[in-house]
Amino acid sequence: MSFLRGAEWKPERIALIAFVLGAGVIIAVFALTPSVEQGRRERLAVFLETIPPEASAAFEAEDYTACADIIETTARTDLVFFEDYETLKDGELINIFTPAEVVDYYARYFQQPYEDLAER
């Protein structure tokens, strides 16, 4: 009998269909997950939205010292910003970093050309 019609091939047909469906699910899962590059862009966008607009402008102008100074000054005077900023740092597991170290972290690892962590 042929593979497609014979009764003795039924387990093999079921296994083949299961393998094809399993491969389709795996491909769909990997296609839907964000890439590392997309994740970096999203995390940088969250950082830039969390910090004050003038600090964000200084960061994008690559004036990292001014950006850190603005963050530090604003954190002392604005409690809502301070809580959002601390939540951001907790989410990135950098909650012991100073504002200058946070800015350096985002400048080094989230802006292109960024340092590849695998090289370390």
Phi and psi in radians as a Rosetta constraint file:
Dihedral C 1 N 2 CA 2 C 2 CIRCULARHARMONIC -1.465 0.35
Dihedral N 2 CA 2 C 2 N 3 CIRCULARHARMONIC 2.834 0.35
Dihedral C 2 N 3 CA 3 C 3 CIRCULARHARMONIC -1.090 0.35
Dihedral N 3 CA 3 C 3 N 4 CIRCULARHARMONIC -0.658 0.35
Dihedral C 3 N 4 CA 4 C 4 CIRCULARHARMONIC -1.376 0.35
Dihedral N 4 CA 4 C 4 N 5 CIRCULARHARMONIC -0.371 0.35
Dihedral C 4 N 5 CA 5 C 5 CIRCULARHARMONIC -2.075 0.35
Dihedral N 5 CA 5 C 5 N 6 CIRCULARHARMONIC -0.344 0.35
Dihedral C 5 N 6 CA 6 C 6 CIRCULARHARMONIC -1.288 0.35
Dihedral N 6 CA 6 C 6 N 7 CIRCULARHARMONIC 2.452 0.35
Dihedral C 6 N 7 CA 7 C 7 CIRCULARHARMONIC -1.202 0.35
Dihedral N 7 CA 7 C 7 N 8 CIRCULARHARMONIC -0.524 0.35
Dihedral C 7 N 8 CA 8 C 8 CIRCULARHARMONIC -1.262 0.35
Dihedral N 8 CA 8 C 8 N 9 CIRCULARHARMONIC -0.215 0.35
Dihedral C 8 N 9 CA 9 C 9 CIRCULARHARMONIC -1.724 0.35
Dihedral N 9 CA 9 C 9 N 10 CIRCULARHARMONIC 0.109 0.35
Dihedral C 9 N 10 CA 10 C 10 CIRCULARHARMONIC -1.020 0.35
Dihedral N 10 CA 10 C 10 N 11 CIRCULARHARMONIC -0.819 0.35
Dihedral C 10 N 11 CA 11 C 11 CIRCULARHARMONIC -1.068 0.35
Dihedral N 11 CA 11 C 11 N 12 CIRCULARHARMONIC -0.645 0.35
Dihedral C 11 N 12 CA 12 C 12 CIRCULARHARMONIC -1.180 0.35
Dihedral N 12 CA 12 C 12 N 13 CIRCULARHARMONIC -0.681 0.35
Dihedral C 12 N 13 CA 13 C 13 CIRCULARHARMONIC -1.125 0.35
Dihedral N 13 CA 13 C 13 N 14 CIRCULARHARMONIC -0.741 0.35
Dihedral C 13 N 14 CA 14 C 14 CIRCULARHARMONIC -1.114 0.35
Dihedral N 14 CA 14 C 14 N 15 CIRCULARHARMONIC -0.733 0.35
Dihedral C 14 N 15 CA 15 C 15 CIRCULARHARMONIC -1.125 0.35
Dihedral N 15 CA 15 C 15 N 16 CIRCULARHARMONIC -0.713 0.35
Dihedral C 15 N 16 CA 16 C 16 CIRCULARHARMONIC -1.110 0.35
Dihedral N 16 CA 16 C 16 N 17 CIRCULARHARMONIC -0.774 0.35
Dihedral C 16 N 17 CA 17 C 17 CIRCULARHARMONIC -1.113 0.35
Dihedral N 17 CA 17 C 17 N 18 CIRCULARHARMONIC -0.706 0.35
Dihedral C 17 N 18 CA 18 C 18 CIRCULARHARMONIC -1.109 0.35
Dihedral N 18 CA 18 C 18 N 19 CIRCULARHARMONIC -0.729 0.35
Dihedral C 18 N 19 CA 19 C 19 CIRCULARHARMONIC -1.127 0.35
Dihedral N 19 CA 19 C 19 N 20 CIRCULARHARMONIC -0.730 0.35
Dihedral C 19 N 20 CA 20 C 20 CIRCULARHARMONIC -1.137 0.35
Dihedral N 20 CA 20 C 20 N 21 CIRCULARHARMONIC -0.763 0.35
Dihedral C 20 N 21 CA 21 C 21 CIRCULARHARMONIC -1.159 0.35
Dihedral N 21 CA 21 C 21 N 22 CIRCULARHARMONIC -0.693 0.35
Dihedral C 21 N 22 CA 22 C 22 CIRCULARHARMONIC -1.071 0.35
Dihedral N 22 CA 22 C 22 N 23 CIRCULARHARMONIC -0.754 0.35
Dihedral C 22 N 23 CA 23 C 23 CIRCULARHARMONIC -1.115 0.35
Dihedral N 23 CA 23 C 23 N 24 CIRCULARHARMONIC -0.670 0.35
Dihedral C 23 N 24 CA 24 C 24 CIRCULARHARMONIC -1.121 0.35
Dihedral N 24 CA 24 C 24 N 25 CIRCULARHARMONIC -0.698 0.35
Dihedral C 24 N 25 CA 25 C 25 CIRCULARHARMONIC -1.148 0.35
Dihedral N 25 CA 25 C 25 N 26 CIRCULARHARMONIC -0.752 0.35
Dihedral C 25 N 26 CA 26 C 26 CIRCULARHARMONIC -1.075 0.35
Dihedral N 26 CA 26 C 26 N 27 CIRCULARHARMONIC -0.782 0.35
Dihedral C 26 N 27 CA 27 C 27 CIRCULARHARMONIC -1.099 0.35
Dihedral N 27 CA 27 C 27 N 28 CIRCULARHARMONIC -0.737 0.35
Dihedral C 27 N 28 CA 28 C 28 CIRCULARHARMONIC -1.115 0.35
Dihedral N 28 CA 28 C 28 N 29 CIRCULARHARMONIC -0.717 0.35
Dihedral C 28 N 29 CA 29 C 29 CIRCULARHARMONIC -1.104 0.35
Dihedral N 29 CA 29 C 29 N 30 CIRCULARHARMONIC -0.795 0.35
Dihedral C 29 N 30 CA 30 C 30 CIRCULARHARMONIC -1.225 0.35
Dihedral N 30 CA 30 C 30 N 31 CIRCULARHARMONIC -0.495 0.35
Dihedral C 30 N 31 CA 31 C 31 CIRCULARHARMONIC -1.282 0.35
Dihedral N 31 CA 31 C 31 N 32 CIRCULARHARMONIC -0.505 0.35
Dihedral C 31 N 32 CA 32 C 32 CIRCULARHARMONIC -1.539 0.35
Dihedral N 32 CA 32 C 32 N 33 CIRCULARHARMONIC -0.332 0.35
Dihedral C 32 N 33 CA 33 C 33 CIRCULARHARMONIC -1.345 0.35
Dihedral N 33 CA 33 C 33 N 34 CIRCULARHARMONIC 2.463 0.35
Dihedral C 33 N 34 CA 34 C 34 CIRCULARHARMONIC -1.218 0.35
Dihedral N 34 CA 34 C 34 N 35 CIRCULARHARMONIC 2.596 0.35
Dihedral C 34 N 35 CA 35 C 35 CIRCULARHARMONIC -1.335 0.35
Dihedral N 35 CA 35 C 35 N 36 CIRCULARHARMONIC 2.960 0.35
Dihedral C 35 N 36 CA 36 C 36 CIRCULARHARMONIC -1.070 0.35
Dihedral N 36 CA 36 C 36 N 37 CIRCULARHARMONIC -0.717 0.35
Dihedral C 36 N 37 CA 37 C 37 CIRCULARHARMONIC -1.104 0.35
Dihedral N 37 CA 37 C 37 N 38 CIRCULARHARMONIC -0.735 0.35
Dihedral C 37 N 38 CA 38 C 38 CIRCULARHARMONIC -1.138 0.35
Dihedral N 38 CA 38 C 38 N 39 CIRCULARHARMONIC -0.695 0.35
Dihedral C 38 N 39 CA 39 C 39 CIRCULARHARMONIC -1.092 0.35
Dihedral N 39 CA 39 C 39 N 40 CIRCULARHARMONIC -0.709 0.35
Dihedral C 39 N 40 CA 40 C 40 CIRCULARHARMONIC -1.128 0.35
Dihedral N 40 CA 40 C 40 N 41 CIRCULARHARMONIC -0.744 0.35
Dihedral C 40 N 41 CA 41 C 41 CIRCULARHARMONIC -1.106 0.35
Dihedral N 41 CA 41 C 41 N 42 CIRCULARHARMONIC -0.711 0.35
Dihedral C 41 N 42 CA 42 C 42 CIRCULARHARMONIC -1.162 0.35
Dihedral N 42 CA 42 C 42 N 43 CIRCULARHARMONIC -0.722 0.35
Dihedral C 42 N 43 CA 43 C 43 CIRCULARHARMONIC -1.183 0.35
Dihedral N 43 CA 43 C 43 N 44 CIRCULARHARMONIC -0.649 0.35
Dihedral C 43 N 44 CA 44 C 44 CIRCULARHARMONIC -1.156 0.35
Dihedral N 44 CA 44 C 44 N 45 CIRCULARHARMONIC -0.687 0.35
Dihedral C 44 N 45 CA 45 C 45 CIRCULARHARMONIC -1.106 0.35
Dihedral N 45 CA 45 C 45 N 46 CIRCULARHARMONIC -0.684 0.35
Dihedral C 45 N 46 CA 46 C 46 CIRCULARHARMONIC -1.116 0.35
Dihedral N 46 CA 46 C 46 N 47 CIRCULARHARMONIC -0.729 0.35
Dihedral C 46 N 47 CA 47 C 47 CIRCULARHARMONIC -1.062 0.35
Dihedral N 47 CA 47 C 47 N 48 CIRCULARHARMONIC -0.828 0.35
Dihedral C 47 N 48 CA 48 C 48 CIRCULARHARMONIC -1.174 0.35
Dihedral N 48 CA 48 C 48 N 49 CIRCULARHARMONIC -0.498 0.35
Dihedral C 48 N 49 CA 49 C 49 CIRCULARHARMONIC -1.354 0.35
Dihedral N 49 CA 49 C 49 N 50 CIRCULARHARMONIC -0.499 0.35
Dihedral C 49 N 50 CA 50 C 50 CIRCULARHARMONIC -1.339 0.35
Dihedral N 50 CA 50 C 50 N 51 CIRCULARHARMONIC -0.702 0.35
Dihedral C 50 N 51 CA 51 C 51 CIRCULARHARMONIC -1.348 0.35
Dihedral N 51 CA 51 C 51 N 52 CIRCULARHARMONIC 2.810 0.35
Dihedral C 51 N 52 CA 52 C 52 CIRCULARHARMONIC -1.054 0.35
Dihedral N 52 CA 52 C 52 N 53 CIRCULARHARMONIC 2.680 0.35
Dihedral C 52 N 53 CA 53 C 53 CIRCULARHARMONIC -1.000 0.35
Dihedral N 53 CA 53 C 53 N 54 CIRCULARHARMONIC -0.680 0.35
Dihedral C 53 N 54 CA 54 C 54 CIRCULARHARMONIC -1.208 0.35
Dihedral N 54 CA 54 C 54 N 55 CIRCULARHARMONIC -0.556 0.35
Dihedral C 54 N 55 CA 55 C 55 CIRCULARHARMONIC -1.228 0.35
Dihedral N 55 CA 55 C 55 N 56 CIRCULARHARMONIC -0.666 0.35
Dihedral C 55 N 56 CA 56 C 56 CIRCULARHARMONIC -1.096 0.35
Dihedral N 56 CA 56 C 56 N 57 CIRCULARHARMONIC -0.732 0.35
Dihedral C 56 N 57 CA 57 C 57 CIRCULARHARMONIC -1.134 0.35
Dihedral N 57 CA 57 C 57 N 58 CIRCULARHARMONIC -0.700 0.35
Dihedral C 57 N 58 CA 58 C 58 CIRCULARHARMONIC -1.153 0.35
Dihedral N 58 CA 58 C 58 N 59 CIRCULARHARMONIC -0.662 0.35
Dihedral C 58 N 59 CA 59 C 59 CIRCULARHARMONIC -1.125 0.35
Dihedral N 59 CA 59 C 59 N 60 CIRCULARHARMONIC -0.802 0.35
Dihedral C 59 N 60 CA 60 C 60 CIRCULARHARMONIC -1.183 0.35
Dihedral N 60 CA 60 C 60 N 61 CIRCULARHARMONIC -0.433 0.35
Dihedral C 60 N 61 CA 61 C 61 CIRCULARHARMONIC -1.493 0.35
Dihedral N 61 CA 61 C 61 N 62 CIRCULARHARMONIC 0.080 0.35
Dihedral C 61 N 62 CA 62 C 62 CIRCULARHARMONIC 1.096 0.35
Dihedral N 62 CA 62 C 62 N 63 CIRCULARHARMONIC 0.486 0.35
Dihedral C 62 N 63 CA 63 C 63 CIRCULARHARMONIC -1.721 0.35
Dihedral N 63 CA 63 C 63 N 64 CIRCULARHARMONIC 1.347 0.35
Dihedral C 63 N 64 CA 64 C 64 CIRCULARHARMONIC -1.222 0.35
Dihedral N 64 CA 64 C 64 N 65 CIRCULARHARMONIC -0.533 0.35
Dihedral C 64 N 65 CA 65 C 65 CIRCULARHARMONIC -1.149 0.35
Dihedral N 65 CA 65 C 65 N 66 CIRCULARHARMONIC -0.797 0.35
Dihedral C 65 N 66 CA 66 C 66 CIRCULARHARMONIC -1.119 0.35
Dihedral N 66 CA 66 C 66 N 67 CIRCULARHARMONIC -0.692 0.35
Dihedral C 66 N 67 CA 67 C 67 CIRCULARHARMONIC -1.064 0.35
Dihedral N 67 CA 67 C 67 N 68 CIRCULARHARMONIC -0.814 0.35
Dihedral C 67 N 68 CA 68 C 68 CIRCULARHARMONIC -1.112 0.35
Dihedral N 68 CA 68 C 68 N 69 CIRCULARHARMONIC -0.694 0.35
Dihedral C 68 N 69 CA 69 C 69 CIRCULARHARMONIC -1.116 0.35
Dihedral N 69 CA 69 C 69 N 70 CIRCULARHARMONIC -0.728 0.35
Dihedral C 69 N 70 CA 70 C 70 CIRCULARHARMONIC -1.126 0.35
Dihedral N 70 CA 70 C 70 N 71 CIRCULARHARMONIC -0.750 0.35
Dihedral C 70 N 71 CA 71 C 71 CIRCULARHARMONIC -1.079 0.35
Dihedral N 71 CA 71 C 71 N 72 CIRCULARHARMONIC -0.789 0.35
Dihedral C 71 N 72 CA 72 C 72 CIRCULARHARMONIC -1.103 0.35
Dihedral N 72 CA 72 C 72 N 73 CIRCULARHARMONIC -0.764 0.35
Dihedral C 72 N 73 CA 73 C 73 CIRCULARHARMONIC -1.149 0.35
Dihedral N 73 CA 73 C 73 N 74 CIRCULARHARMONIC -0.773 0.35
Dihedral C 73 N 74 CA 74 C 74 CIRCULARHARMONIC -1.172 0.35
Dihedral N 74 CA 74 C 74 N 75 CIRCULARHARMONIC -0.646 0.35
Dihedral C 74 N 75 CA 75 C 75 CIRCULARHARMONIC -1.111 0.35
Dihedral N 75 CA 75 C 75 N 76 CIRCULARHARMONIC -0.519 0.35
Dihedral C 75 N 76 CA 76 C 76 CIRCULARHARMONIC -1.319 0.35
Dihedral N 76 CA 76 C 76 N 77 CIRCULARHARMONIC -0.485 0.35
Dihedral C 76 N 77 CA 77 C 77 CIRCULARHARMONIC -1.881 0.35
Dihedral N 77 CA 77 C 77 N 78 CIRCULARHARMONIC -0.346 0.35
Dihedral C 77 N 78 CA 78 C 78 CIRCULARHARMONIC -2.101 0.35
Dihedral N 78 CA 78 C 78 N 79 CIRCULARHARMONIC 1.874 0.35
Dihedral C 78 N 79 CA 79 C 79 CIRCULARHARMONIC -1.176 0.35
Dihedral N 79 CA 79 C 79 N 80 CIRCULARHARMONIC -0.661 0.35
Dihedral C 79 N 80 CA 80 C 80 CIRCULARHARMONIC -1.112 0.35
Dihedral N 80 CA 80 C 80 N 81 CIRCULARHARMONIC -0.803 0.35
Dihedral C 80 N 81 CA 81 C 81 CIRCULARHARMONIC -1.077 0.35
Dihedral N 81 CA 81 C 81 N 82 CIRCULARHARMONIC -0.740 0.35
Dihedral C 81 N 82 CA 82 C 82 CIRCULARHARMONIC -1.025 0.35
Dihedral N 82 CA 82 C 82 N 83 CIRCULARHARMONIC -0.752 0.35
Dihedral C 82 N 83 CA 83 C 83 CIRCULARHARMONIC -1.183 0.35
Dihedral N 83 CA 83 C 83 N 84 CIRCULARHARMONIC -0.721 0.35
Dihedral C 83 N 84 CA 84 C 84 CIRCULARHARMONIC -1.124 0.35
Dihedral N 84 CA 84 C 84 N 85 CIRCULARHARMONIC -0.709 0.35
Dihedral C 84 N 85 CA 85 C 85 CIRCULARHARMONIC -1.143 0.35
Dihedral N 85 CA 85 C 85 N 86 CIRCULARHARMONIC -0.738 0.35
Dihedral C 85 N 86 CA 86 C 86 CIRCULARHARMONIC -1.166 0.35
Dihedral N 86 CA 86 C 86 N 87 CIRCULARHARMONIC -0.645 0.35
Dihedral C 86 N 87 CA 87 C 87 CIRCULARHARMONIC -1.109 0.35
Dihedral N 87 CA 87 C 87 N 88 CIRCULARHARMONIC -0.734 0.35
Dihedral C 87 N 88 CA 88 C 88 CIRCULARHARMONIC -1.047 0.35
Dihedral N 88 CA 88 C 88 N 89 CIRCULARHARMONIC -0.818 0.35
Dihedral C 88 N 89 CA 89 C 89 CIRCULARHARMONIC -1.131 0.35
Dihedral N 89 CA 89 C 89 N 90 CIRCULARHARMONIC -0.683 0.35
Dihedral C 89 N 90 CA 90 C 90 CIRCULARHARMONIC -1.101 0.35
Dihedral N 90 CA 90 C 90 N 91 CIRCULARHARMONIC -0.694 0.35
Dihedral C 90 N 91 CA 91 C 91 CIRCULARHARMONIC -1.139 0.35
Dihedral N 91 CA 91 C 91 N 92 CIRCULARHARMONIC -0.554 0.35
Dihedral C 91 N 92 CA 92 C 92 CIRCULARHARMONIC -1.588 0.35
Dihedral N 92 CA 92 C 92 N 93 CIRCULARHARMONIC -0.038 0.35
Dihedral C 92 N 93 CA 93 C 93 CIRCULARHARMONIC 1.064 0.35
Dihedral N 93 CA 93 C 93 N 94 CIRCULARHARMONIC 0.658 0.35
Dihedral C 93 N 94 CA 94 C 94 CIRCULARHARMONIC -2.185 0.35
Dihedral N 94 CA 94 C 94 N 95 CIRCULARHARMONIC 0.626 0.35
Dihedral C 94 N 95 CA 95 C 95 CIRCULARHARMONIC -1.241 0.35
Dihedral N 95 CA 95 C 95 N 96 CIRCULARHARMONIC -0.124 0.35
Dihedral C 95 N 96 CA 96 C 96 CIRCULARHARMONIC -1.778 0.35
Dihedral N 96 CA 96 C 96 N 97 CIRCULARHARMONIC 0.046 0.35
Dihedral C 96 N 97 CA 97 C 97 CIRCULARHARMONIC -1.321 0.35
Dihedral N 97 CA 97 C 97 N 98 CIRCULARHARMONIC 2.548 0.35
Dihedral C 97 N 98 CA 98 C 98 CIRCULARHARMONIC -1.358 0.35
Dihedral N 98 CA 98 C 98 N 99 CIRCULARHARMONIC 2.895 0.35
Dihedral C 98 N 99 CA 99 C 99 CIRCULARHARMONIC -0.987 0.35
Dihedral N 99 CA 99 C 99 N 100 CIRCULARHARMONIC -0.665 0.35
Dihedral C 99 N 100 CA 100 C 100 CIRCULARHARMONIC -1.130 0.35
Dihedral N 100 CA 100 C 100 N 101 CIRCULARHARMONIC -0.669 0.35
Dihedral C 100 N 101 CA 101 C 101 CIRCULARHARMONIC -1.242 0.35
Dihedral N 101 CA 101 C 101 N 102 CIRCULARHARMONIC -0.607 0.35
Dihedral C 101 N 102 CA 102 C 102 CIRCULARHARMONIC -1.128 0.35
Dihedral N 102 CA 102 C 102 N 103 CIRCULARHARMONIC -0.799 0.35
Dihedral C 102 N 103 CA 103 C 103 CIRCULARHARMONIC -1.096 0.35
Dihedral N 103 CA 103 C 103 N 104 CIRCULARHARMONIC -0.742 0.35
Dihedral C 103 N 104 CA 104 C 104 CIRCULARHARMONIC -1.085 0.35
Dihedral N 104 CA 104 C 104 N 105 CIRCULARHARMONIC -0.703 0.35
Dihedral C 104 N 105 CA 105 C 105 CIRCULARHARMONIC -1.027 0.35
Dihedral N 105 CA 105 C 105 N 106 CIRCULARHARMONIC -0.855 0.35
Dihedral C 105 N 106 CA 106 C 106 CIRCULARHARMONIC -1.237 0.35
Dihedral N 106 CA 106 C 106 N 107 CIRCULARHARMONIC -0.612 0.35
Dihedral C 106 N 107 CA 107 C 107 CIRCULARHARMONIC -1.186 0.35
Dihedral N 107 CA 107 C 107 N 108 CIRCULARHARMONIC -0.679 0.35
Dihedral C 107 N 108 CA 108 C 108 CIRCULARHARMONIC -1.375 0.35
Dihedral N 108 CA 108 C 108 N 109 CIRCULARHARMONIC -0.752 0.35
Dihedral C 108 N 109 CA 109 C 109 CIRCULARHARMONIC -1.801 0.35
Dihedral N 109 CA 109 C 109 N 110 CIRCULARHARMONIC -0.122 0.35
Dihedral C 109 N 110 CA 110 C 110 CIRCULARHARMONIC -2.161 0.35
Dihedral N 110 CA 110 C 110 N 111 CIRCULARHARMONIC -0.209 0.35
Dihedral C 110 N 111 CA 111 C 111 CIRCULARHARMONIC -1.806 0.35
Dihedral N 111 CA 111 C 111 N 112 CIRCULARHARMONIC 2.484 0.35
Dihedral C 111 N 112 CA 112 C 112 CIRCULARHARMONIC -1.413 0.35
Dihedral N 112 CA 112 C 112 N 113 CIRCULARHARMONIC 2.540 0.35
Dihedral C 112 N 113 CA 113 C 113 CIRCULARHARMONIC -1.335 0.35
Dihedral N 113 CA 113 C 113 N 114 CIRCULARHARMONIC 2.125 0.35
Dihedral C 113 N 114 CA 114 C 114 CIRCULARHARMONIC -1.676 0.35
Dihedral N 114 CA 114 C 114 N 115 CIRCULARHARMONIC 2.750 0.35
Dihedral C 114 N 115 CA 115 C 115 CIRCULARHARMONIC -1.346 0.35
Dihedral N 115 CA 115 C 115 N 116 CIRCULARHARMONIC 2.309 0.35
Dihedral C 115 N 116 CA 116 C 116 CIRCULARHARMONIC -1.411 0.35
Dihedral N 116 CA 116 C 116 N 117 CIRCULARHARMONIC 2.166 0.35
Dihedral C 116 N 117 CA 117 C 117 CIRCULARHARMONIC -1.176 0.35
Dihedral N 117 CA 117 C 117 N 118 CIRCULARHARMONIC -0.401 0.35
Dihedral C 117 N 118 CA 118 C 118 CIRCULARHARMONIC -1.237 0.35
Dihedral N 118 CA 118 C 118 N 119 CIRCULARHARMONIC -0.353 0.35
Dihedral C 118 N 119 CA 119 C 119 CIRCULARHARMONIC -1.330 0.35
Dihedral N 119 CA 119 C 119 N 120 CIRCULARHARMONIC -0.292 0.35
